Amino acid sequence: MFSTTAILAGFLGGCGVLTGLYWIIVQVRMLRIARFTPKLEDGLDLQKPPGLVSVIVPAHNEERVIERLVRSILSQTGIDFELIVVLDRCTDGTLDRLRSAGGDDPRLRILEIDECPDDWAGKCHAAARGVEIASGDWLLFTDADVGFDPRVLVASAALIEKEQVDLLSAWTSLTAGKWWEFVVQPAAAIALLRIFPPDRVNNEERPRSFANGQFMVFRTSVYREIGGHAAVKGRLLEDLAFAEHMHENGRRVRIVDAGDMVRTSMYRSLGDLLMGWRRILTDASKRNVAYILRNLLLVLGSGLAPLVCWGAISMGILQVAGPDASRSGWGLVIAGGFGVVSQGIALARIFRSGRMPVVGVLGWSIGCILVALTLAGAIRDLLTGRPVKWGGREYVLRPGPR
């Protein structure tokens, strides 16, 4: 019969080995994703196409970030453009800050709207209203909390023409000025990447439908042919809906890595961040409770794994240092160390690629637990019909098909 101590030692050692192997697989997967994900900066080496880019920004109470967005767009070089900001039922100082940032630049056009039809999501309606006054050959939809490198527009237009795609979207870098950003954002982003790995999204034969609403560039002619935002008007996450709609209509979608060329400051507080990711991951999982639960368990397991590995190391050290020192103690130390080192190296690479401070790796377990609680909240919302607040409205989300 095995003693309780032996069973615990076996469990901890096994978890250490499995953790180490898992994160080696993750690193191999990262290499494949990097290989099959084009970079936005690749467009800078291409010939500049003639034409006009219409940048359309739906904005609902965005006084915190609107100035940075406007200044970064108006500093674009190498291509003609217009910036259309649609103020959607704003009740704060967004308009004043917008005018302050834009001055009398004729490329900036401001449209104020004070209502939204009941059957439209607020962001979709605001974006559609912006298109009504746009005159560009390409339409770039972005959010007010995004900042652009001065070469983004010319690189985007060059890439969409060179690759002959109909919708070009991008993974953007997330800001990390607050501790909760570089602790929670990586764990949440990885949860989303599990659902939509870029190499699967860019697979021409069996693409997985994904786009990032922070950065979507359409050919204007294609946008109008597929029905524009009216085709996805009731969807909370219009970006995923657009990607699905494009694929259903035989159109090509491409996701690129924007790197430092596009940076997003998503939320002003930890509570806002967790609520935002709850909304994103709920719709990304097609509101499927079983799928969300699976993701929750993966996130939670990933966060608890290093704690278990350190438990193996600690138990091993105690056995080695005790009066009955044995080889099994060294085995525990090696197994736990393998897991800790393997995970640490993988996470350090992930944090660097996401432009996050590597020190955030130390808070990985906390970030995973917070994201797991967020996913638990998503399940509760779906099962109880608790409304989700977004863009000045409330939405009741119902569970999707199993």
Buried (B, 14 or more C-beta within 10 A) or exposed (E): EEEEEEEBBBEBBEBBBBBBEBBBEBEEBBEEBBEBBBBBBBBBEBEBBEBBBBBBBBBBBBBBBBBBBBEBBBEBEBBBBBBBBBBBBBEEBBBEBBEEBBEEEEBBBBBEBEEBEEEBBBBBBBBBBBBEEBEBBBBBBBBBBBBBBBBBBBBBBBBBBBBEBBBBBBBBBBBBEBBBBBBBBBBBBBBBBEBBBBBBBBEEEEBBBBBBBBBBBBBBEBBEEBEBBEBBBBBBBBBBBBBBBBBEEEBBBBBBBBBEBBBBBBBEEBEEBBBBBBBBBBBBBBBBBEBBBBBBEBBBBBBBBBEBBBBBBBBBBEBBEEEEEEEBBBBBBBBBBBBBEBBBBBBEBBBEBBBBBBEBBEBBBBBBBBBBBBBBBBBEBBEEEEEBEBBBBEBEBEBBEE
